[in-house]
Amino acid sequence: MKTIFCTAFLLVAAVATLVAQKIEFSSYLAPVGGVHSSTPSVTDRNGNIFVAGGTREGLRVTNDAFQKKYQGHTDKDVTGGDAFLMKLSPTGELIYSTYIGGSGSENYCLKLAIDDFGNVYVGFTTDSQDLPVSKNACQKSIKGDNDHYIIKFSNDCRYIASTYLGGSGSDHWTTLAVHNNSLYLFGKTMSNDFPVTERAIQKKYDNSAPPDTSQSWMAGDITITALSLNLDKTLFSTYLGGKSLDYIRFYSFDSDGKIILTGATYSDNFPTTKNAYQKSMSGKPDGFLTILSQNLSEIDYSTFIGGDSTDQVNAVFVEDANNIILTGETKSPDFPVTSDALNKKYMGGRSDGFIMKFNLKSNKPVYSSFIGGSKTDWLKYVARTDQQKYVVVGTSGSKDFPVTKDALYPSINGGMDLVILIFDKTLKNIEYSTYGGGSKQRVMDPVVSYVKGGKLLISSLCISPDFPATIKYAEPDSTWTNCLWKFDLNRK
């Protein structure tokens, strides 16, 4: 199996506070053991934290675990292991912990979703043929090199249902979302026979011009599938993409239930609408903004977003019927910024972050700015606060990233650190900005969610000699460790 890296991210909900004052708790969760996975987290209505990741042996499991022992392969030269699921109290105490895995690899692009009843869905890519499936599963066995796998637990961590999903090729980069009593699965496929429904926007797979034929794992179209919450029916399903690599970075839903997707594409024939802001590709890849009907039968709007180098749109927040806030990363000095931008010039390095307010009615950015320092900067999450300001989270390797004088962590000495920013409602002023933790840490695949009471939950893979871990459920290894931070954002 090829090594596949993924990032996919959850929306930061409305935040009622302004300043990241302290880390309420932080934890090493599980050793990675060479497993390349994201470490997603979600919270229930009571503030309990569900977090998942990839690991090999060494996970601390509870007596009531669904799977108490590691089942994956033991070859250290093969990337992959089992998934795990933990439930923690709002203050970080361990409530539940279990392995989830078969005899192969369960680790690629782990994602979580939670429904209105508090049930938790864990999704990942697998090549195991012996994972448990429920009696009425919509797909009872694996079909390709890699398939998606989704397993559902109750809020008290009892197994409810599970299913495979995929075609005869490779299906991966699993992302989950619950909306309107359906479970949406976003992914990437190299399967010619991925299951699509009758009214699908795109019924056929197209990969006639991959970006680099020596890297076959980079090929693929996007897939979007709506499943029943019982995992026993495929409600809607479609391909989306052009002749090269296309992938989703984030999703949201508007008030009418339409699906808003952002990401990046290497396909110069990626589907755009007649009224697109940018109808043709400027660089490879370009970012995109695409809006789909809830039943996946129509593209309401679609446009490229980018300059003459590489760009991708990492996150989206739906402000109202006409305005969408986007964040992402760019290497394009000519990325479209507005005349009133906070920073009009590309700072250099590997990439700059950007923030953009896109107006669908006027079909153009009404505000856009570079955000970053002289090294690598990525902006990955955005949401509106109760005070109508915006919280943005990303990562940076720039020692000159714009932090404010009252930053919780004002500097870094190396690596890639978290950055947390608060913009005013115009997006033209940074009211607060801080690095996120250890002075030399490296952070990979951070996933962010808001917790009631003005708390920000961030889970990721990390390497940090001085990571401020207050709770240890595992000792860190010499490479990556699954980590969790809970930031107190309340002003003291």
N, C-alpha and C positions, 0 to 999 in steps of 0.2 A: 504494500500500500504506500502511496506517495504521502509525504508529510504535507499537511495542509494547515496553514495558519489562517485564523479568522478573527475578525472582531465584529462584533455586533453589539448594538447598544440599546439601553432602555431609556425612556424619557424621564427627565428630572421633573417632578411635579411642582405645583405652585409652592413657593417657599415664602414663609411669612417673616423672614428675618434678613439681616443685611451682612453680618460679618462672621466669618469662620473663626470662632473664638478659641476652640480647643478640640482635641481629639477625645471624645467621650470614652471610647474603648477601641482597641485594635487587636488583631489576632492573627497568628499563624494558624491556618485551618488544617492543611494536609500537605505532605511533601508531594512535589510534582513527579519526581522520579523519571525525568526525561519525557513526560507526557506533555505535548503542546495542546493546551486547551484554554478557553476563556473561563472565567470564574464569575458567573452571573449571580445576582441576588435579587429577591423581591421580598416585600413585607406584606403581612396580612393586616386586617383591620385592628388587631390588637398590638401591632408593632412587632410581632414575632418575625424573625428573619429566616427565610429559606435561602440557602446558598448551595451551589453545585460547583463541581470542578472535575478535573481528571487526576488520577493518582495510580500508584501501584500498591504494594504492600506498605503498611504503616498507618493506615487510617484508623482513628479511634472510633469504634462503632458502639452503639448502645445495645442493650440486651434484647430489645424489641426490633432490631434491624431487619429489614426485608431481606437483605443478603449480608451475612456476617463476614464472609471470607472473600478475598481477592480471587477472581476467576480467570483473569486475562493471561496473556502469554508472559513468559519470563525472559525472553530474549532481549538483552539490553541494547542490542544494535537495531531493534525495531521500535519505531516510535509508536506509542499507544499503550493503553492500560484500561482500567475500569473507570466508569464515572462514579461520583459519590453525590449524595444529597444530605445536607445537614439542616436541622432546624435549631435556631438559637433564640433565646429570650431577647427582649428589647435591650437588655444590658449585657448580652453576650454569653449567657450561660447555655451550655449544651443541653438540648432537650432530646434530640434524635439524630442519629447518624447511621448511614448505610452505604454499602457498595451497591452499584447497579452495573452489571456486566456479564458478558458471556466469555467464551474461550478465545475471542479475537480482540479487537480494539474498540473501545468506546471512549472517545475523548474529543473528537473534532467538533469545535463550535458548539459547545454545550450552551443551552439556553433554557430559561425558565419563564413560565407564565402562571398567573393566578386568576381564578374566576371569581364571580360575585359570591360564591359559597365558600371561598377559601380553599378550594381544591387546587393542587399544585401540579403543573405539567412540566416534565423534564424532557428535553429533546436533544438529540445528538446524532452524529453520524456513526455508523457501525459497520464492521464487516463480520460480526459474529452471527452464526446461523442458529444459535441455541438460546436466544433471549426469549423470555416468556411473553406470550401474547394472549389476549383475552379471547373468549369463545366466539364473540361476534366481531372480532377485529376486522377493519376494512382491508387489511393485507396481513396474512398470517405468516408469511415467510419472506426471507430476503430474496431479492431478485437479481441484484447486480453486485459489482465489486464492493460498493458501499451503498447503503440505503439510509434514509432517515429512520429514526426510532423515537417514538413518543410513549412515555409512561405517565400515568395519572395516579396521584395519591390524594387521599382526603387531607383535611387540615391537621388531623391528628396522626398523619403519616401511615394510614392503612392503604394498601394497594387496591386500586379500583379497576384499571384497564390499561392496555398497552397495544401497540400496533407498529408494524413496519410501514414504510411508504417509499416507493421508488420504482425505477425501471430497471432494465437489464444492464445499464452502464453504471456510472458513478454518480451518486446523488449526495450532496454534502452542503456545508455552510448553513446548517439548520438554525433558523430563528423562529420564535413562537410569539403569538399575541392572541389574547382573547378579546373578542368584540362581537356585540349583538348575538350572544349565545352560540358563537362559532369559535373554533380554534383555527387561527390562520398560521400556516407554516410557510415561511419564505426560505428559499434555498437556491442552490445552483446545481445544474445537472449536465451530464454528458450522455444521457439516455435518450435514444430516439423514440422510446415507447413509454416515457413518463406518463402516468395516467392524467389525461385532461378531459374536461367535460364538454358537452355538445356545443355550448355557446362560448367557448373559450376565445379570448382575444387572439391568441396565436396557438394553433394546434400542432405545428411542426417545429422540430428542433433544427436550428441553423447554426453550424459552426464551420462554415466553409473557409474562413480566414482567421485562424487562431493567432494570437499576438506573437507566439514563439513556439514553433512545433517541437522544440527540444524540451519544453516544459508543458507536457500534456495536461498536467493537473490544472493549468491556468485556463483551459478551454471551458466553455459552458454558457448556457442560457440561464436566465433567472427563471425560477418556478414560484408560483403563488398558488396555494391550495387552502381551501376552507373545509375543515372537518367538523363533524358533529362532536359535541363535548364528550360523548361516550366513546369516541374513536372508532365508531362502527360504520360511518358513512362518509363518502367524499361528496361534499355539497357543490363546490365549484373548484375548478383547477385549470391553470393555463401556463404556457410558456410565456416569456417576455424577453425580447432581446434581438440582436442583429447577428451578423455573421462572425463576430469575434467574441471576446470575453466580455460578459456583462455581470455585474454583481450589486446587490443591495447592501447599503450601510445602515439604513434606518427606515423606520416606518412611523406613520401616525394615521389617525382617522379624523375626518371632519364631522361636523354636526349632522350631516346627511348620511353618514356611514361610508362615504367614499374613502378609498385607501390612498394615502399619500406616501410615495416611495422616493428615497434619495439614494444615491450611490455613485458608481462610476462605470464607464463603458469604453471599450476599445473599438466598438463597432461604429463605423461612419454611417451605417444604415439603421442605427438604433431608432425605434419608432418615435417620431415627433409629430405633433399636430400642426395644422396649417397656420395657427396663430402663435406658434412657438416663439419665444423671445430670441432664441438662438437655434436656427434650424440645422446648421451644419457644424461638424466637429472642428475645433480649433487646434487641439492637441490630443495626445494619446497617453493616458485616458483623459476624457472629459467627465466632469460631473453631470448628473442629470436630476431633474425634478419631474416626476410623473404621477398623475392622479388617475386612478382607475375606479370604475363603478364597483359597487359592493359585490355584485355577482360575477365579476371578472369577465364581462362581455364587451366592455367599451373602454377606450382610453379617452378620458375627458380633457386632459391636457398633458403635454409632454414637451420638454425642452432640454437641450444641452445647456450646461453652465460651465464656462471655463475660458482659459486663455490658450497661448500657443505651446505650453508645456503640459505637465501633468496636474490634474485637479480631481478632487472627489468631494462630494457633499456627504458629511458624516452624520448630521442630525437635523431634525426638523421640529419646529413647534408651530402649531396652528393658532394664530392670534385671533382671527375672526374669519368671516366668509371670504374676505379679499386678501388678507395679509398673512404671509408665512415667513417665519424666521428660520434661516438656514445657517449652519456652521459647518466648517470643513477645513481642508488643507489644500495648499496650492504651491506649485513651483513656478507659476507663470507671472513674470513681472507685469504683463498686460492683463492680468485678471481684472474683470470689470469692477471698478470701485467708483463711488460717486464723488462729486466735487467737494462735498462736506464731510468726507471720510475722516475719522480720527487719525488714521495713518494711510496716506495715499501711496506710499512707496513700499515695494517689496524689500524686506530686510536682508534677504539672502539666506545662506545656509541650505540645508536639505529641503526645507519647506517653511512657509508661513501659515498660520491659521487665518481664517477669515470669518466675518460675521456679516450676514446680508438680510435685509428686509425686502421680500419680493412681493409686489402687488399684482395679483392676478387680473384685476380690472384694467389697469394700465399696461399690464404685460411687460413689466420691467422691474429691476431693482430700484426701490425708492431710497435705499441706503445700502452702502456696502463699503467695507473697510478691511485692510490687512490688520492682523493682530499677531505680534510675535517679536522675537529677538533675532540674533545673528546666527543661530543654529537651527535645530529642528523644532517646529512647533505644530501641534495638531489640536484643533478644537473639535470636541466630539459630542457635547451635550448642551442643550439650551432649553430653558423653560422660563415662564413669567412668574414673578413673585406676587404675593398678595398686595404689595405696594406698587404694582404695575412696573416693576423693574425686571431685569433679566439676569438669571444666574447661568453662567457658562462654565463648563468643566472640560479640561483637556490635559495634555501632557506637553512638557517642554524640556529640551536639553540646553536652552539658552540661559546663560548666566545673566544676560541683560533683558530677560523677559520683563515687561512692564508690571512690576509689583508696587503696591502702595506703601507708604511709610508705616502704616499700622498692620502690615502683613503678619500673620501668625508665624509663617516661616519665610523670612525675607530673602534667603539665598540658597543656592545649591552649589555643590563642589564637583558634580559630575553625574553622568547617567541621564535618565529621563524621569523627571519628577511630575507629580500631579500639579496642575494649576487650577485655581478656583477664582472666578471673577464675578463681580456684580456690576452690571451696566445700568445707567439710568434709563428711563423709559424711551429716550430718543436713540439709544444705542451709541451716542456720540461721546459719552464720558464714562470712564471707568471709575466707579465710586470705591471699589475695594478689589484688591488682587493679592493673592498669596500663592506661594508654592505649597505643596501638600504634605510633606513629611520628611523622611531621612535626608541627610545632606548629600549622600552618594547613591541613592537608590535608583533602580531601574524599574519602571512600571510598564506592564504589557497588558493590553486588552481590558482597561478599566470599564466597569459597568456601574452606572450611577442610578440611585433611586432616592426619592424623598421619603422621610419617616415623619410621622405626626409629631408635632411639638418643635418644629424647626431643626430637624436633624437631617444630615446628608449621609447616605450610606454608599460607600464605594468599595467594590470588590474587584480584585485583579490578581494577576501573577506579578510577583515582585522579587527582586534581589536587592537587599539593603543591609549593609553591616550595622546600621544604626536605626533600622525600622523600629518605631516606638511601640512594640507589641506589649500590651498589658495582659493579654490572655494567650496561652499557648496550648493548642490541641495537637500540635506536632512541633518537632524541632526542625528548623530550616535546614535544607541540604545545601550543597555547594553551588547549586544552580538556581532554579526557580522554585518558589513556594506559593501556594494558594493563600492569599492574604485578604483581610477585611478591615476597613476603617469605618468608624461612625463619628462623623464630625458634628459638634454642637455649633449651630450657626447663630444662636441667640446672642444679642448684644447684652453685655453685662452692665 
